[in-house]
Structures are given as structure tokens and as C-alpha cells.
């Protein structure tokens, strides 16, 4: 039963012995490998030791040779540097002789590039001798030649400037100014003007760049540049002004159309100048001038029956030296715009020639003289305008507003052009504006004062027609409409606070410029109404007094309605139109009262009675007196009325119609009642007018020619 156990034990013992034999064999193999590795290691150590020994012997042999070679190389480098330095120094001693011929020949003969290269060599030699051998004779030679070259460069720059800096011809300058959209009908318009050719500009830039590197030397050339360009700019303006004085200049679109004063000789003037002036400018100017003339003529003819040839005051100026007329105003604005274009041109020209840090200073010197002329001309215009104000010649002052309008439009561009200049230069344009602004404000207020103080009966029309003060005032106001924005700026300091007090404050605030002008117009026509009422008191005959007031009120209302004046006044006085209609109605009633002298004779309050086909003596006498009185008063009334004038056709016819409706029914009743009664043996002596004849008599009232 125990035999299987013995067998299993023997098998395990066998397996263990096999594994032990394998491990013994593996251990033996490992020992063999370790022995071989040790032998190889000993061999390698021996080889390396031998190599190290040999390297040490080689280093002991080569190191002295290497050190000696390095010393020799350093000596060679030192010798080469010394020779190079000697060559460099020796070259400085020969610079003066080498470049003398080029420098003395000048940049024009030798060529600018070669000349500047020679000057650069002289500059280097001069710096060397100043730093290393200030007592050297060569320093004096180089310095003298260098100064000669610097003088030559300055002369060359000045000669180039003088040769290529010519005044801009007036017609070219006008083309520069005429850049309005209406003039830009083709691609030939001039937007810029460059005097320096590219080659000349390149030479000037090269010379300037070299001179700037010389420190203090640049001051001289910048001063020369400023003087030359200032002279050219001033001469360009003077030539333009001279051409304007001789009558051969042109006008610029946007100016002629804004002029408030008309002349009748535009075609003749431009026919004489057409061969020289710009055709594009001339065409626009004539077109707008003729349009303005036609508009003004229609305005006067519709309102007063007058023509431009018969009207003085606002629309016509005598040829006096202290009057600034439209032509002079246009010329001044052309000069201002020409100055602006010239300044922009100068800004463009100096780029590259003048260092950026010095451009504002040099630019200021260039424009100063020209600016002074424009400022002086503006002050002269303001002074002469003030003289016109003192003479109450307000039409002449209207030229101030187009000037202010255009200067205000130009101011942002001008400010950009003079940016960086001194305050005195930047403020000159503003000073002109302020002067003209105050002059315009003075004119507007003095105009109201003129109306207020002109309460005398001097110049009172005998025929009761529209007074010249009325027509001139309305024409003056109508012309202010074109400058609504400008006039509003003038009025703003004194009138802005009144906008909120108007009945239509919200509407007025939405269009502030119109509201300001509307307040001023309301103030003017209020003073005009007071003045007209005061003037009318000088009439002794009630009828002509009423007609005078009626004519003037009607003219004011029609003028307000015909233009946009009524729209402006409505912003501050919504009931303006209704108020005038009420006044017109009141004046008509006052006029009808003048018929009382006639109507008193044809009243039918007393009844005449017939006794046996006859009238009482008393009744016959009364009827005779009534007819005689009516005939006399009617004839006198007709004589007076034929001498009165009502320029407005509609008003004239309506007044005749009212007269007939007021008189004829009463006269018809009187005529029908008494004309057939036997109150006289000679009825033709007393019954002189039938109702039809009275109507015909009334139809001939009011002198149309007057």
C-alpha cells in the first residue's frame, strides 16, 4: 500500500538534481566570461596608458612651436593695423590737395554728388585735425577749403531757389482758387502747383540735408529759403491785386452769387477781359451775376413799380472811395483764398528741404508779410464799412456778410494750414473775422436805430406811395436771407436769450439760425411801422395819410409773403400776417372816412314835400346846396385822388371797388330821390353827375404813372 509515495519522492529528487547540475554549469560559464572580461580590461588599460604617455611626449614637443606661432601672428596683426592707421592719417594730410579743384569749381561745375562727396571727406579731415592735431597747418588748410565749400553750397542753394522761385501768374493763381464743384466741369482744373522740378527739388533736398548736418550752418540757408519764398509769395499776391486793379482779373464761383450789390456793366467788363481771364471762372461769374440782377429787378418791380435805375440807397452806391463795392469785396475774397492756396503750396514745397522741427518757424517767416497785407485789407474794409454806417449807407455794409460767410467757411482749413505757428500768426485770421463780425453787428443795430430815428417828414411822398425807407428796408432784409447762417452768428450774442421767449420757442430752437434772423426782422419791421406812422402825421389831408399807411403796410406784407421773410418772422411772431391784415383793414376804414366830406351832402335825412307840384323854397334851397356841395367835394376829391398813387395793382383795383360800393349806393338813393324833383329851372347846373359818371370818375382815381 505504501509504494506510490516512495516513487513520487524519487522523482522529485531527480528533478532537483537535474536543476542543480544546470545551475552549476551556468555558474561555471559565468566565471569564464568574467575571466575573459578581466583580461580584456587589462589589455585596454594598457593601451590607454601607452596612448597617454605618447600624447604627453607629443605635447612636450609641439607646445613651444604653437606658442611661437601665436606670437608671430599677433606681431603681424599689429603691423597691419599700424600700417592701416598710418594710411588713414596720411590720407587726411592729402585730402585738401585731392578735393581742392572740385571744391573751388563749385557744385554747379563739378556736379552736386561729387561735390558733396568731397565736402564729406573735408568734414572727416577737419574733425580729425581738430581732435588730434589742432595746431597743425593742415587744419587751417582744410578748414579754409571747407568754409569755401560751405559758402558754395549756400550760394548754389540760393541760386537754385532764385532761379526756380517765380511769382505765380494771376490766372494760374485764380485757377488754384477756382476749385468749386460748379467749376469742375472737366479734368483740366488745377488742384496743386509745384514750382520746383523733380531734379531741382532733389538737389535742394540733398544740399539741405548736408547743411543740416553742419549744425549752425543750417540757420543761414533756412533764412535764405524763408526770404526768397516770402518774396515770391508776396509778389504773387501783389500781381493778383494789380491785375484786379487793372480790371483784367476774374471772379470765383460762390462769390459773385453772394454779392448783394448789382451793377449793369458786367458784360462789357468781361468782354474786355475775356481774352485773358479764365473762361470757366468768367462763365460762372456772368451767369450768377445776371441771375441775381434779374431777381432783384423783379423784386423791385413787383413791390414798388420801380426799376434799379431809379433807386438809390441800398441797391446803388455812388462811386466814393470809402465805399466797399461788390467788385472790391470779390477781389478781397479772391486774395484771401489765393493766400490760402499759396500757404498750402509753401507747406508742400518745404517738405524735405526744411527739417520737420524747423518747418513751422520757417513757414511763419514765409507767410508773415502776405498775411499782414490781407489783414490790413480786411481792416480797411471794416473801417470803410463803419464810415458807411456813420453815413447810414447800410447797403454798402452788406458786403461784410459774404466776406464773413466765406471766411468762416475757410477758417477750419486755414487753422490746419497754420497749425504749429505762433499764436500771433494763428490769431490773425480770427482777428479779421472778429473785426468784420463786430462791423456786421454794428451795421444791423445801427440800421434799426436809423429807422427809429428817421421819424421826420423829410422825403415824404406827396402821392402817398410806398416810402423809400420801406422799400429799402425790405430789400435790405431780403438780402440778409442769403446769409442767414452768417447773420445768425452775428446776432447770437445779443439775441440768443430771446429764442426761448418766443411764442413758438420749440420750433425756433429747432432752427436756431432762422429764429435769430426772424427775431431781428420782427424788430426791424416793428420799428419801421412806428416810423411810418410817425411820418404819416405830417400829412394834413386824412385821405392821403390813410393811403400812405395802407400802401406801406400792404408793401411790407406782400414783401414778407413773396420772400421767406414771413416764414422767419412767424418763428417769433406767429400772428404777424394776421396783424398786418388787420392793420390794412383799419387803414382802409380810415381812408373811407375821408369820403365823409362828400357823403354829408347826399344824406337823405330831410324829406322834401311837393305842394301842388311844387317844392317849398326852403326845400329847393336845401336840395341845391346838397347837389352843389356834392359836386364841389366830388370834384375836389377826384382831383386829389388822381394825384395819389397805389403801386400795387390788386390793392388799387380793390380800393376803387370799395369806393364804388361805399359811395354809389348812397348816391344812387340820393340821385333817384332828388334828381327828378323840380327844385330848379336849370337842373343841369346842379345835377352834373349821374351814378354812372360818378363810377367813371372813381375809376380814374389813383395816378398809375405816379
BALUMNU-654969 format. One line per 3 residues: for each residue y, z, x of C-alpha. Coordinates in Angstrom, 1 decimal. Layout:
residues N
Y,Z,X; ... .
***
This chain:
residues 706
0.0,0.0,0.0; 2.5,0.5,3.0; 2.0,-2.8,4.8 .
5.2,-4.6,3.4; 7.5,-2.0,4.8; 6.1,-2.5,8.3 .
6.6,-6.2,8.1; 10.3,-6.0,7.0; 11.1,-3.7,9.9 .
9.6,-6.1,12.4; 11.7,-9.0,11.0; 15.0,-7.1,11.3 .
14.1,-6.0,14.8; 13.5,-9.6,15.8; 16.8,-10.8,14.3 .
18.7,-8.1,16.2; 17.1,-9.0,19.5; 18.0,-12.7,18.9 .
21.6,-11.8,18.3; 21.7,-9.6,21.4; 20.4,-12.4,23.5 .
23.1,-14.7,22.2; 25.9,-12.2,22.9; 24.6,-11.6,26.4 .
24.6,-15.3,27.0; 28.2,-15.7,25.6; 29.4,-12.8,27.8 .
27.9,-14.5,30.9; 29.7,-17.7,30.0; 33.0,-15.9,29.6 .
32.6,-14.3,33.1; 32.0,-17.7,34.6; 35.2,-19.0,33.0 .
37.2,-16.0,34.2; 36.0,-16.6,37.7; 36.9,-20.2,37.7 .
40.4,-19.4,36.3; 41.0,-16.9,39.1; 40.1,-19.4,41.7 .
42.5,-22.0,40.1; 45.2,-19.4,40.0; 44.8,-18.5,43.7 .
44.9,-22.2,44.5; 48.2,-22.8,42.5; 49.9,-19.7,44.1 .
49.0,-21.1,47.5; 50.5,-24.5,46.6; 53.7,-23.0,45.3 .
54.1,-20.7,48.2; 53.8,-23.7,50.5; 56.4,-25.7,48.4 .
58.8,-22.8,48.5; 58.5,-22.5,52.2; 59.1,-26.2,52.7 .
62.2,-26.1,50.4; 63.7,-23.2,52.4; 63.3,-25.2,55.5 .
64.9,-28.3,53.9; 67.9,-26.2,52.6; 68.5,-24.8,56.1 .
68.6,-28.4,57.4; 70.8,-30.1,54.6; 73.4,-27.4,53.6 .
75.6,-27.8,56.7; 75.7,-31.6,56.2; 76.7,-31.1,52.5 .
79.5,-28.7,53.3; 80.9,-31.1,55.9; 80.8,-34.0,53.5 .
82.8,-32.0,50.9; 85.4,-31.1,53.4; 85.8,-34.8,54.3 .
86.1,-35.8,50.6; 88.9,-33.2,50.0; 90.8,-34.4,53.0 .
90.6,-38.0,51.8; 91.9,-37.0,48.3; 94.8,-35.1,49.8 .
95.7,-38.1,51.9; 95.6,-40.4,48.9; 97.8,-38.0,46.8 .
100.2,-37.7,49.7; 100.4,-41.5,50.1; 100.9,-41.9,46.3 .
103.7,-39.3,46.2; 105.3,-41.0,49.2; 105.1,-44.3,47.5 .
106.6,-42.8,44.3; 109.5,-41.1,46.2; 110.1,-44.2,48.3 .
110.3,-46.3,45.1; 113.2,-44.2,43.8; 115.2,-45.0,47.0 .
114.8,-48.7,46.3; 115.5,-48.7,42.5; 119.2,-49.2,42.9 .
118.8,-52.3,45.0; 116.0,-53.7,42.9; 117.8,-53.4,39.5 .
121.4,-53.8,40.6; 121.6,-57.6,39.9; 120.1,-57.1,36.4 .
122.4,-54.1,35.5; 125.5,-55.8,36.8; 124.7,-59.0,34.9 .
124.6,-57.1,31.6; 122.2,-57.2,28.7; 123.6,-60.5,27.4 .
122.7,-62.4,30.6; 119.7,-60.6,31.8; 118.0,-60.1,28.4 .
118.0,-56.9,26.5; 114.4,-55.9,27.1; 114.6,-56.4,30.9 .
118.0,-54.6,31.0; 116.7,-51.6,29.1; 113.6,-51.5,31.4 .
115.9,-51.5,34.4; 118.0,-48.7,32.8; 114.9,-46.7,32.2 .
114.0,-47.0,35.9; 117.5,-45.9,36.9; 117.2,-42.9,34.5 .
114.0,-41.8,36.2; 115.5,-42.1,39.7; 118.7,-40.3,38.5 .
116.5,-37.4,37.2; 114.5,-37.3,40.5; 117.5,-37.1,42.8 .
119.3,-34.5,40.5; 116.3,-32.3,40.6; 115.1,-32.8,44.2 .
118.0,-34.1,46.4; 121.3,-33.5,44.7; 123.2,-34.1,48.0 .
121.6,-37.5,48.6; 123.8,-40.6,48.9; 121.2,-42.4,46.8 .
122.1,-40.1,43.9; 125.7,-41.4,44.0; 124.5,-45.0,44.1 .
122.0,-44.5,41.2; 124.5,-42.5,39.1; 127.2,-45.1,39.6 .
124.9,-48.0,38.7; 123.5,-46.1,35.7; 127.0,-45.4,34.3 .
127.8,-49.1,34.7; 124.7,-50.0,32.8; 125.6,-47.5,30.1 .
129.0,-48.9,29.7; 127.5,-52.4,29.5; 125.2,-51.3,26.7 .
128.1,-49.7,24.8; 130.1,-52.9,25.2; 127.2,-55.0,24.1 .
126.7,-52.9,21.0; 130.3,-53.1,20.2; 130.4,-56.9,20.7 .
127.4,-57.3,18.5; 129.0,-55.2,15.8; 132.3,-57.1,16.0 .
130.6,-60.5,16.1; 128.4,-59.9,13.1; 130.6,-57.5,11.1 .
132.7,-59.7,9.0; 134.5,-58.8,5.7; 132.6,-59.7,2.6 .
134.3,-62.6,0.8; 135.7,-61.6,-2.6; 133.5,-63.9,-4.5 .
130.4,-62.6,-2.8; 131.6,-59.1,-3.5; 132.1,-60.0,-7.2 .
128.5,-61.3,-7.2; 127.3,-58.0,-5.8; 129.2,-56.2,-8.6 .
128.1,-58.6,-11.4; 124.6,-57.2,-11.9; 124.9,-56.6,-15.6 .
122.0,-57.7,-17.8; 124.1,-60.4,-19.6; 124.9,-61.9,-16.2 .
121.3,-62.0,-15.0; 120.5,-65.3,-16.7; 118.9,-66.8,-13.6 .
117.4,-65.8,-10.3; 120.5,-66.5,-8.2; 122.2,-63.2,-8.8 .
122.9,-61.2,-5.6; 121.5,-57.7,-5.6; 122.0,-56.9,-1.9 .
123.9,-58.2,1.0; 122.9,-57.9,4.7; 125.3,-58.8,7.4 .
123.1,-58.4,10.4; 120.4,-61.0,11.0; 117.0,-59.6,11.9 .
117.3,-60.3,15.6; 120.7,-58.7,15.8; 119.5,-55.7,13.8 .
116.6,-55.3,16.2; 118.9,-55.5,19.2; 121.3,-52.9,17.7 .
118.3,-50.6,16.9; 117.0,-50.9,20.5; 120.3,-50.2,22.1 .
121.0,-47.3,19.7; 117.5,-45.8,20.4; 118.1,-45.9,24.1 .
121.7,-44.5,23.9; 120.5,-41.6,21.6; 118.1,-40.5,24.4 .
121.1,-40.1,26.7; 122.5,-37.1,24.8; 126.3,-37.1,24.8 .
126.4,-40.9,25.2; 125.3,-41.4,21.6; 128.6,-39.8,20.3 .
130.6,-42.7,21.7; 128.5,-45.5,20.2; 128.4,-43.8,16.8 .
132.2,-43.5,16.8; 132.4,-47.2,17.7; 130.0,-48.1,14.9 .
131.9,-46.0,12.4; 135.3,-47.5,13.4; 134.0,-51.1,13.2 .
132.2,-50.7,9.9; 135.1,-48.7,8.3; 137.4,-51.6,9.3 .
135.1,-54.1,7.7; 134.7,-52.1,4.6; 138.4,-51.6,4.2 .
139.1,-55.3,4.9; 136.6,-56.3,2.3; 138.3,-54.2,-0.4 .
141.8,-55.4,0.7; 140.7,-59.1,0.5; 139.3,-58.4,-3.0 .
142.6,-56.8,-4.1; 144.6,-59.6,-2.5; 142.5,-62.2,-4.5 .
143.1,-60.2,-7.6; 146.9,-60.1,-7.0; 147.0,-63.9,-6.5 .
145.3,-64.4,-9.9; 142.2,-66.1,-8.5; 139.8,-63.2,-8.9 .
137.3,-62.8,-11.7; 136.3,-60.1,-14.1; 133.0,-58.5,-14.6 .
131.0,-58.3,-17.8; 131.2,-55.0,-19.5; 134.9,-54.6,-18.5 .
136.6,-57.3,-20.3; 134.9,-56.5,-23.5; 136.0,-52.9,-23.3 .
139.7,-53.7,-22.9; 142.0,-52.5,-25.7; 144.9,-54.8,-24.9 .
144.7,-58.6,-25.7; 146.5,-61.5,-24.0; 146.8,-65.0,-25.2 .
146.6,-66.8,-21.9; 143.0,-66.3,-20.8; 142.1,-70.0,-20.9 .
145.0,-71.1,-18.7; 144.4,-68.4,-16.2; 140.7,-69.1,-15.9 .
141.2,-72.9,-15.8; 143.3,-72.4,-12.6; 140.8,-70.0,-11.0 .
137.6,-71.7,-12.3; 137.0,-73.7,-9.1; 136.9,-70.5,-7.0 .
135.7,-67.7,-9.3; 132.1,-67.1,-10.2; 131.2,-69.3,-13.2 .
128.8,-66.7,-14.6; 131.4,-64.0,-14.5; 134.1,-66.3,-15.8 .
131.9,-67.4,-18.8; 131.1,-63.8,-19.9; 134.7,-62.7,-19.5 .
136.2,-65.5,-21.6; 133.5,-65.1,-24.2; 134.1,-61.4,-24.7 .
137.9,-61.7,-24.4; 138.1,-64.4,-27.1; 135.8,-62.4,-29.4 .
138.0,-59.3,-29.0; 141.1,-61.4,-29.7; 139.7,-62.8,-32.9 .
138.5,-59.4,-34.1; 142.0,-57.9,-33.5; 143.8,-60.7,-35.2 .
141.5,-60.5,-38.3; 142.1,-56.7,-38.4; 145.9,-57.0,-38.5 .
146.0,-60.0,-40.9; 143.7,-58.3,-43.4; 145.5,-55.0,-43.3 .
149.2,-55.9,-42.9; 149.6,-59.6,-43.2; 150.9,-59.6,-39.6 .
149.8,-61.5,-36.6; 149.5,-60.5,-33.0; 152.6,-62.5,-32.1 .
154.8,-60.4,-34.4; 153.6,-57.0,-33.5; 154.7,-54.8,-30.6 .
153.8,-51.3,-29.7; 150.0,-50.7,-29.5; 148.9,-54.3,-29.2 .
151.6,-55.8,-27.0; 153.1,-54.4,-23.8; 156.2,-55.5,-22.1 .
155.9,-56.7,-18.5; 157.0,-53.4,-16.9; 156.0,-52.2,-13.5 .
155.0,-48.8,-14.8; 152.6,-50.2,-17.5; 148.9,-50.5,-16.6 .
147.8,-53.6,-18.4; 144.2,-54.8,-19.1; 144.1,-57.1,-16.1 .
145.0,-54.3,-13.7; 142.5,-51.9,-15.4; 139.8,-54.6,-14.9 .
140.8,-55.1,-11.3; 140.6,-51.4,-10.6; 137.2,-51.0,-12.1 .
136.0,-54.1,-10.2; 137.3,-52.4,-7.0; 135.5,-49.1,-7.8 .
132.2,-51.0,-8.4; 132.8,-53.0,-5.3; 133.3,-49.8,-3.3 .
130.0,-48.5,-4.7; 128.2,-51.6,-3.6; 129.8,-51.6,-0.2 .
128.8,-48.0,0.3; 125.2,-48.7,-0.6; 125.3,-51.7,1.8 .
126.5,-49.4,4.6; 123.8,-46.9,3.9; 121.3,-49.7,4.2 .
122.8,-51.2,7.4; 122.9,-48.0,9.4; 119.2,-47.3,8.9 .
117.6,-47.4,12.4; 120.9,-47.8,14.2; 122.2,-44.3,13.4 .
119.8,-41.3,13.7; 118.9,-39.7,10.4; 120.5,-36.4,11.4 .
123.9,-38.2,12.0; 123.9,-40.7,9.2; 125.8,-38.5,6.7 .
128.5,-37.8,9.2; 128.9,-41.4,10.3; 128.7,-42.7,6.7 .
131.5,-40.3,5.8; 133.8,-41.8,8.5; 133.0,-45.3,7.3 .
133.9,-44.8,3.7; 136.8,-42.4,4.0; 139.7,-45.0,4.3 .
138.3,-47.1,1.5; 137.7,-44.0,-0.7; 141.3,-43.0,-0.1 .
142.6,-46.3,-1.4; 140.5,-46.1,-4.6; 141.6,-42.5,-5.2 .
145.2,-43.4,-4.6; 144.9,-46.4,-7.0; 143.4,-44.1,-9.6 .
146.1,-41.6,-9.2; 148.7,-44.3,-9.5; 147.2,-45.5,-12.8 .
147.2,-41.9,-14.1; 150.8,-41.4,-13.1; 151.9,-44.6,-14.7 .
149.9,-43.8,-17.8; 151.7,-40.5,-18.0; 155.0,-42.3,-17.8 .
153.9,-44.4,-20.8; 153.0,-41.2,-22.6; 156.5,-39.9,-22.0 .
157.9,-43.1,-23.5; 155.5,-42.8,-26.4; 153.9,-46.1,-25.4 .
150.4,-45.0,-26.3; 148.9,-48.5,-26.4; 149.3,-48.7,-22.7 .
147.4,-45.4,-22.3; 144.3,-46.9,-23.9; 143.3,-48.5,-20.6 .
142.5,-45.0,-19.4; 139.4,-44.7,-21.7; 137.5,-47.8,-20.5 .
138.2,-46.6,-16.9; 136.8,-43.1,-17.7; 133.9,-44.6,-19.5 .
132.8,-46.8,-16.6; 133.5,-44.1,-14.0; 131.3,-41.7,-16.0 .
128.5,-44.2,-16.0; 128.9,-44.8,-12.3; 129.1,-41.1,-11.3 .
125.3,-40.4,-11.0; 124.8,-43.4,-8.8; 127.9,-42.5,-6.7 .
126.7,-38.9,-6.3; 123.4,-40.2,-5.0; 125.2,-42.5,-2.5 .
127.4,-39.8,-1.0; 124.7,-37.2,-1.0; 124.8,-35.2,2.2 .
128.5,-35.8,2.9; 131.2,-33.2,3.0; 132.4,-31.6,-0.2 .
135.8,-33.3,0.1; 134.2,-36.7,0.0; 131.8,-35.9,-2.8 .
134.6,-34.4,-4.9; 137.0,-37.4,-4.6; 135.2,-39.4,-7.3 .
135.2,-36.3,-9.5; 138.9,-35.8,-8.8; 139.7,-39.3,-10.1 .
137.7,-38.6,-13.2; 139.4,-35.3,-13.8; 142.8,-36.8,-13.4 .
142.1,-39.6,-15.8; 140.3,-37.3,-18.1; 143.3,-35.0,-18.4 .
145.6,-38.0,-18.8; 143.5,-39.2,-21.7; 143.5,-35.8,-23.3 .
147.3,-35.6,-22.9; 147.7,-39.0,-24.5; 145.6,-38.0,-27.5 .
147.5,-34.8,-28.1; 150.9,-36.5,-27.4; 150.0,-39.2,-29.9 .
149.6,-36.5,-32.6; 152.9,-34.9,-31.5; 154.6,-38.3,-31.6 .
153.5,-38.8,-35.2; 154.5,-35.2,-36.1; 158.0,-35.5,-34.5 .
158.7,-39.0,-35.8; 160.0,-37.9,-39.1; 163.3,-39.7,-39.1 .
164.0,-42.7,-41.2; 164.6,-45.0,-38.2; 162.9,-48.3,-38.7 .
162.1,-47.6,-42.4; 161.2,-50.9,-44.1; 163.7,-51.9,-46.8 .
161.0,-53.6,-48.8; 158.7,-50.6,-48.9; 155.9,-52.4,-47.0 .
153.4,-50.7,-44.6; 155.3,-48.9,-41.9; 154.8,-49.9,-38.3 .
153.8,-46.4,-37.5; 151.0,-46.6,-40.0; 149.6,-49.9,-38.7 .
149.9,-48.9,-35.1; 148.2,-45.6,-35.7; 145.3,-47.2,-37.5 .
144.9,-49.8,-34.8; 145.0,-47.1,-32.2; 142.3,-45.1,-33.9 .
140.1,-48.2,-34.5; 140.2,-48.9,-30.8; 139.1,-45.4,-30.0 .
135.8,-46.1,-31.8; 134.7,-48.3,-29.0; 135.0,-45.3,-26.6 .
133.5,-42.7,-29.0; 131.4,-41.0,-26.3; 134.3,-41.1,-23.8 .
136.9,-39.8,-26.2; 134.5,-37.1,-27.3; 134.1,-35.8,-23.8 .
137.9,-35.7,-23.5; 138.2,-33.9,-26.8; 135.3,-31.5,-26.3 .
137.2,-28.6,-24.5; 139.6,-28.2,-27.4; 137.6,-29.4,-30.4 .
134.0,-28.3,-29.9; 134.6,-25.0,-31.6; 135.8,-26.8,-34.7 .
132.5,-28.6,-35.4; 130.9,-25.5,-36.9; 133.8,-25.0,-39.2 .
133.5,-28.5,-40.9; 132.0,-28.7,-44.4; 129.2,-30.9,-43.0 .
128.5,-28.8,-40.0; 124.8,-29.6,-39.8; 125.4,-33.4,-39.9 .
128.3,-33.1,-37.5; 126.2,-31.1,-35.0; 123.5,-33.8,-35.1 .
126.0,-36.4,-33.8; 128.4,-34.4,-31.8; 130.4,-37.2,-30.3 .
131.2,-38.8,-33.7; 132.0,-35.4,-35.1; 134.5,-34.7,-32.4 .
136.2,-38.0,-32.8; 136.1,-37.5,-36.6; 138.0,-34.2,-36.3 .
140.6,-35.9,-34.2; 141.0,-38.8,-36.6; 141.4,-36.4,-39.5 .
144.1,-34.5,-37.6; 145.9,-37.8,-36.9; 145.9,-39.2,-40.4 .
146.9,-35.7,-41.8; 150.0,-35.8,-39.5; 150.6,-39.5,-40.5 .
150.6,-38.6,-44.2; 153.1,-35.8,-43.6; 155.3,-38.1,-41.5 .
155.2,-40.9,-44.1; 156.1,-38.5,-47.0; 159.0,-37.2,-44.9 .
160.2,-40.7,-44.1; 160.0,-41.8,-47.7; 162.5,-39.2,-48.7 .
165.2,-41.4,-47.1; 164.7,-44.0,-50.0; 167.3,-43.5,-52.7 .
165.5,-45.7,-55.2; 162.4,-43.9,-56.7; 160.5,-47.2,-57.1 .
160.6,-48.2,-53.5; 159.8,-44.7,-52.4; 156.7,-44.7,-54.5 .
155.7,-48.2,-53.4; 156.2,-47.2,-49.7; 153.9,-44.3,-50.1 .
151.5,-46.4,-52.1; 151.4,-49.2,-49.6; 150.8,-46.9,-46.7 .
148.1,-44.8,-48.4; 146.3,-48.0,-49.5; 146.6,-49.4,-46.0 .
145.1,-46.2,-44.5; 142.2,-46.1,-47.0; 141.4,-49.8,-46.6 .
141.5,-49.5,-42.8; 139.2,-46.4,-42.9; 136.8,-48.3,-45.2 .
136.9,-51.5,-43.3; 136.0,-49.9,-40.0; 133.7,-47.0,-39.2 .
136.7,-44.6,-39.2; 135.8,-43.4,-42.7; 132.2,-42.5,-41.6 .
133.6,-40.5,-38.7; 136.2,-38.7,-40.9; 133.6,-37.9,-43.5 .
131.8,-35.7,-41.0; 134.7,-33.3,-41.0; 136.2,-34.1,-44.4 .
133.6,-35.4,-47.0; 136.2,-35.8,-49.7; 138.6,-37.9,-47.6 .
138.0,-41.1,-49.6; 138.4,-39.4,-52.9; 141.5,-37.6,-51.8 .
143.1,-40.9,-50.9; 142.1,-42.4,-54.2; 143.8,-39.5,-55.9 .
146.9,-40.0,-53.8; 147.0,-43.7,-54.6; 146.7,-42.9,-58.3 .
149.5,-40.4,-58.0; 151.8,-42.9,-56.3; 151.1,-45.5,-59.0 .
152.1,-43.0,-61.6; 155.3,-42.2,-59.7; 156.0,-45.9,-59.4 .
155.6,-46.3,-63.2; 158.2,-43.6,-63.8; 160.7,-46.0,-62.2 .
160.4,-48.0,-65.4; 161.9,-45.2,-67.5; 165.3,-46.7,-66.9 .
164.1,-49.8,-68.8; 161.9,-48.1,-71.4; 164.7,-45.8,-72.5 .
166.4,-48.8,-74.1; 163.4,-50.0,-76.1; 162.3,-46.8,-77.7 .
161.9,-47.1,-81.4; 162.8,-43.6,-82.5; 165.6,-44.7,-84.8 .
164.8,-46.8,-87.8; 167.4,-49.3,-88.9; 167.6,-49.9,-92.7 .
168.7,-53.0,-94.4; 171.1,-52.7,-97.4; 171.5,-55.9,-99.4 .
170.0,-57.8,-96.5; 172.5,-56.3,-94.0; 172.4,-53.6,-91.4 .
174.8,-50.8,-91.1; 177.5,-51.2,-88.4; 176.1,-48.2,-86.6 .
172.6,-49.7,-86.6; 173.8,-53.1,-85.4; 175.7,-51.4,-82.5 .
172.6,-49.4,-81.5; 170.3,-52.5,-81.5; 172.9,-54.4,-79.5 .
173.1,-51.6,-77.0; 169.3,-51.5,-76.8; 168.9,-55.2,-76.1 .
171.8,-55.3,-73.7; 170.6,-52.2,-71.9; 167.1,-53.6,-71.6 .
168.3,-57.0,-70.4; 170.5,-55.4,-67.8; 168.0,-52.9,-66.5 .
165.2,-55.5,-66.6; 167.2,-58.0,-64.5; 168.2,-55.3,-62.0 .
164.6,-54.1,-61.9; 163.4,-57.7,-61.3; 165.9,-58.2,-58.6 .
164.8,-55.0,-56.8; 161.1,-55.7,-57.3; 161.3,-59.2,-55.9 .
162.6,-57.7,-52.7; 159.8,-55.2,-52.5; 156.5,-56.1,-50.6 .
152.9,-55.2,-51.2; 150.9,-56.9,-48.4; 147.5,-56.1,-49.9 .
146.8,-58.9,-52.4; 144.4,-56.8,-54.5; 146.9,-53.9,-54.8 .
149.8,-56.3,-55.5; 147.9,-58.0,-58.4; 146.6,-54.8,-59.8 .
150.2,-53.3,-59.8; 151.5,-56.4,-61.6; 148.7,-56.0,-64.2 .
149.5,-52.3,-64.6; 153.2,-53.1,-65.1; 152.4,-55.6,-67.8 .
150.0,-53.2,-69.5; 152.7,-50.4,-69.3; 155.7,-52.5,-70.4 .
154.6,-55.3,-72.6; 153.0,-53.3,-75.5; 156.2,-51.2,-75.8 .
158.5,-54.3,-75.5; 156.3,-56.2,-78.0; 156.7,-53.5,-80.5 .
160.5,-53.3,-79.9; 160.8,-57.1,-79.9; 158.8,-57.6,-83.1 .
160.8,-54.9,-84.9; 164.3,-55.8,-83.9; 164.5,-59.4,-82.8 .
164.4,-60.9,-86.3; 166.9,-58.4,-87.7; 170.5,-59.7,-88.5 .
172.2,-57.4,-86.0; 174.4,-60.1,-84.5; 175.8,-63.5,-85.1 .
174.8,-64.5,-81.6; 171.2,-63.4,-81.2; 170.7,-65.5,-78.0 .
173.3,-63.3,-76.3; 171.1,-60.2,-76.8; 167.6,-61.4,-77.3 .
167.3,-63.0,-73.9; 163.6,-62.4,-73.1; 160.5,-62.9,-75.2 .
157.4,-60.9,-74.3; 156.0,-63.9,-72.5; 159.2,-64.3,-70.4 .
159.1,-60.6,-69.5; 155.4,-61.1,-68.4; 156.5,-64.1,-66.3 .
159.3,-62.0,-64.8; 156.9,-59.3,-63.8; 154.6,-61.9,-62.3 .
157.3,-62.8,-59.9; 157.7,-59.2,-58.7; 157.0,-58.4,-55.0 .
158.0,-60.8,-52.3; 154.8,-62.3,-50.9; 156.7,-63.7,-47.9 .
158.0,-60.2,-47.0 .
***
